[in-house]
Amino acid sequence: MSDKFFFKGRQDARQKHIKYGYEGKLYNKPGSKKSPLQLIVTSETRKAEVTKLATEAQMYVDITVDLSEGAVESIAELTTLLNKAETVKVDKLPGRNDPCVCGSGQKYKKCCG
């Protein structure tokens, strides 16, 4: 007979993820021990500079030195992580009945609001 006629309990569609330990990329933070940054530099002195930058930022990196002609340095991942934009904080506007910020002495709703 068909399975439609017999109640077997609720069948959860996400059981596969629980059984097999599905893990997304949420835990792979770039520059951590699990996933170090892969960087390419063109000289040993540059390698020392980049290593110093990474240790100051407490990041893990794998640096390879490419001494061939026409080699291109690839440290874009490190620079984007180091130059991350700060959160912009905006001053809160005064409420309708608060005194105006321009210093007129009136309520905000009658002056600048």
C-alpha positions as CSV (number, residue, x, y, z in Angstrom):
1,M,0.0,0.0,0.0
2,S,1.0,3.6,-0.3
3,D,2.7,5.5,2.5
4,K,0.0,8.2,2.4
5,F,-2.4,6.2,4.5
6,F,-0.1,5.4,7.4
7,F,1.2,8.3,9.7
8,K,4.8,7.8,10.4
9,G,5.3,11.1,12.3
10,R,6.7,14.4,10.9
11,Q,9.3,14.0,8.2
12,D,11.8,16.8,8.5
13,A,13.4,17.7,5.2
14,R,16.6,18.9,6.9
15,Q,17.6,15.6,8.5
16,K,20.4,15.1,6.0
17,H,22.2,18.1,7.2
18,I,22.1,16.9,10.8
19,K,23.2,13.4,10.1
20,Y,26.2,14.1,7.9
21,G,27.4,17.2,9.7
22,Y,26.9,19.8,7.0
23,E,29.0,22.8,7.8
24,G,28.9,25.9,5.6
25,K,31.6,28.5,5.1
26,L,30.5,30.4,8.2
27,Y,33.3,29.1,10.3
28,N,36.1,29.7,7.8
29,K,37.3,33.2,8.6
30,P,40.0,34.2,6.2
31,G,43.4,34.6,8.0
32,S,42.6,32.1,10.7
33,K,44.4,28.8,11.5
34,K,41.8,26.9,9.6
35,S,42.1,28.9,6.4
36,P,45.3,31.0,6.2
37,L,45.7,33.6,3.5
38,Q,47.6,32.4,0.4
39,L,49.9,35.2,-0.6
40,I,52.6,35.6,-3.3
41,V,55.5,38.0,-3.1
42,T,58.5,38.7,-5.3
43,S,61.4,38.9,-2.9
44,E,62.6,37.8,0.5
45,T,62.6,41.3,1.9
46,R,59.0,41.8,0.9
47,K,58.2,38.5,2.5
48,A,59.6,39.7,5.8
49,E,57.5,43.0,5.5
50,V,54.3,41.1,4.8
51,T,54.9,38.6,7.6
52,K,55.4,41.5,10.0
53,L,52.1,43.1,8.8
54,A,50.3,39.8,9.3
55,T,51.6,39.1,12.8
56,E,50.7,42.6,13.9
57,A,47.1,42.0,12.7
58,Q,47.2,38.5,14.3
59,M,46.5,36.7,11.0
60,Y,47.9,33.4,9.6
61,V,49.4,33.5,6.2
62,D,51.2,31.2,3.8
63,I,53.6,33.2,1.8
64,T,55.3,31.9,-1.4
65,V,58.2,33.7,-3.0
66,D,58.1,33.9,-6.8
67,L,61.5,34.9,-8.2
68,S,60.7,34.4,-11.9
69,E,60.8,37.3,-14.3
70,G,57.4,39.1,-14.7
71,A,56.1,37.7,-11.4
72,V,53.2,39.6,-10.0
73,E,52.7,40.2,-6.2
74,S,49.4,39.0,-4.9
75,I,48.6,40.4,-1.5
76,A,45.1,41.8,-2.2
77,E,43.4,39.6,0.4
78,L,45.6,40.9,3.1
79,T,45.2,44.5,2.2
80,T,41.4,44.3,2.1
81,L,41.4,42.7,5.5
82,L,43.8,45.3,6.9
83,N,41.9,48.3,5.4
84,K,38.5,47.2,6.4
85,A,36.1,50.2,6.6
86,E,35.0,51.4,10.1
87,T,31.4,51.5,11.1
88,V,29.9,54.9,10.4
89,K,28.3,56.4,13.5
90,V,25.7,59.1,12.9
91,D,24.6,61.4,15.7
92,K,21.0,60.9,16.7
93,L,18.6,63.6,15.6
94,P,16.7,65.3,18.5
95,G,13.1,64.4,19.2
96,R,10.3,66.7,18.2
97,N,9.9,68.3,21.6
98,D,13.6,68.6,22.5
99,P,15.3,72.0,22.3
100,C,16.7,72.8,18.8
101,V,20.4,72.1,18.1
102,C,20.9,75.5,16.5
103,G,20.6,77.2,19.9
104,S,17.5,79.3,19.2
105,G,15.8,78.1,22.4
106,Q,12.7,76.9,20.5
107,K,11.6,73.3,20.2
108,Y,13.1,71.3,17.3
109,K,9.7,70.9,15.6
110,K,9.1,74.6,15.4
111,C,12.6,75.7,14.4
112,C,14.7,73.3,12.2
113,G,12.3,70.3,12.1
